[in-house]
C-alpha cells in the first residue's frame, strides 16, 4: 500500500512540475514584454495550454512510475482528464478547457485508473488496444467525474478557513496565512485554486505569496545536495516536487513553515499586497514581487522591500533553520529531499 501511494504521489509531483514550470518561468515576465513585443504572446499561450494538460500528464507520469504498458499508461492519462474538472461542457458553446482542474480529484481518479488497468491486465487479450482506453474513461474516469463536486466542496472548506483568517490583525493574519500556503504548495491542494475561490487579495494575498516563496526557496536549498542543480532550482517554480517526500515525512517542511510564519508577519508589518492570482505563486516567474511592485509602485523603498522579503530573507531564514533542524536537532537529512523521478 505504501509503495502504491508513493508511486501516485511521485507521478502527481512530476506531472505538476512538467506542466506548470513553463508558465511559472515565463508567464509574468512575458506579460510585461508582450505590450511591446506582441509576437511573444504565442509563447505565453502555449505555456498556459500546457497547464491545462496537467491531468493527462499526471496520469501518464503515474503510469510510468507503475511501469505500466504504453496502452495502460495512456488509458490512465485519459481517465485522469475525464475526472479532472479541467473542462466544462455547455450545450451552446461546447467544451471549454481552462485552468488545471482539481488536483486532489486528479490524484484520486488516477489511483482508481491504475487499479482498474492493473485489474484488467491481459484479460482483454486481442481487444486490449480497442477496449482499455474506453473502459478506463467510462469506469474510473466517470467515477472521478461523479465525485468531483464533493472533492471540490471539501477543498472549498480550506478556503473558508483562510477567508476567516483575513479578519484578524494584519501581522497575525499574515503569519497564519503564510504558514498555511507554505503547506498547501507541497500538498495536492492548488494554492491558486484556493486563493481565487475566496478572492484573496491585499495583505492576505501578499502573505500567501511569501508563504509559497518560503517553501519554494527552502526546498531548493534543502534539496540541492540530494538532487542535480536543475531539479533543485525547479523547486522555486513549484515546491510540489516534494509532495511525495512531504507525505512520507512531514517534518521536512518544518524549516519552511517557520520561515513562512516570519515572512507572513513581515507582510502584515510592511503591507505586502497581492491579488488572488499572484497569491498562489512564490518566486516562480517573479510573479509575487512583480505583482507587489505593480500595485504599490516602483520606488527605491518598495524595490528594496521586495528584494528583501521575496529573495534575501527566504534564503537567509531557510539556511539558518535548515542548519538547526539538520545539524542541531538532527530531524532531517539531505537525502529526505531526494526527488524520485527515474
C-alpha positions, 0 to 999 in steps of 0.5 A: 500500500505504501509503495502504491501511494508513493508511486501516485504521489511521485507521478502527481509531483512530476506531472505538476512540475512538467506542466506548470514550470513553463508558465511559472518561468515565463508567464509574468515576465512575458506579460510585461514584454508582450505590450511591446513585443506582441509576437511573444504572446504565442509563447505565453499561450502555449505555456498556459495550454500546457497547464491545462494538460496537467491531468493527462500528464499526471496520469501518464507520469503515474503510469510510468512510475507503475511501469505500466504498458504504453496502452495502460499508461495512456488509458490512465492519462485519459481517465485522469482528464475525464475526472479532472474538472479541467473542462466544462461542457455547455450545450451552446458553446461546447467544451471549454478547457481552462485552468488545471482542474482539481488536483486532489480529484486528479490524484484520486481518479488516477489511483482508481485508473491504475487499479482498474488497468492493473485489474484488467491486465491481459484479460482483454487479450486481442481487444486490449488496444480497442477496449482499455482506453474506453473502459478506463474513461467510462469506469474510473474516469466517470467515477472521478467525474461523479465525485468531483463536486464533493472533492471540490466542496471539501477543498472549498472548506480550506478556503473558508478557513483562510477567508476567516483568517483575513479578519484578524490583525494584519501581522497575525493574519499574515503569519497564519496565512503564510504558514498555511500556503507554505503547506498547501504548495507541497500538498495536492491542494492548488494554492491558486485554486484556493486563493481565487475561490475566496478572492484573496487579495491585499495583505492576505494575498501578499502573505500567501505569496511569501508563504509559497516563496518560503517553501519554494526557496527552502526546498531548493536549498534543502534539496540541492545536495540530494538532487542535480542543480536543475531539479533543485532550482525547479523547486522555486517554480513549484515546491510540489516536487516534494509532495511525495517526500512531504507525505512520507515525512512531514517534518521536512517542511518544518524549516519552511513553515517557520520561515513562512510564519516570519515572512507572513508577519513581515507582510502584515508589518510592511503591507505586502499586497497581492491579488488572488492570482499572484497569491498562489505563486512564490518566486516562480516567474517573479510573479509575487514581487512583480505583482507587489511592485505593480500595485504599490509602485516602483520606488527605491523603498518598495524595490528594496522591500521586495528584494528583501522579503521575496529573495534575501530573507527566504534564503537567509531564514531557510539556511539558518533553520535548515542548519538547526533542524539538520545539524542541531536537532538532527530531524532531517537529512539531505537525502529526505529531499531526494526527488524520485523521478527515474 
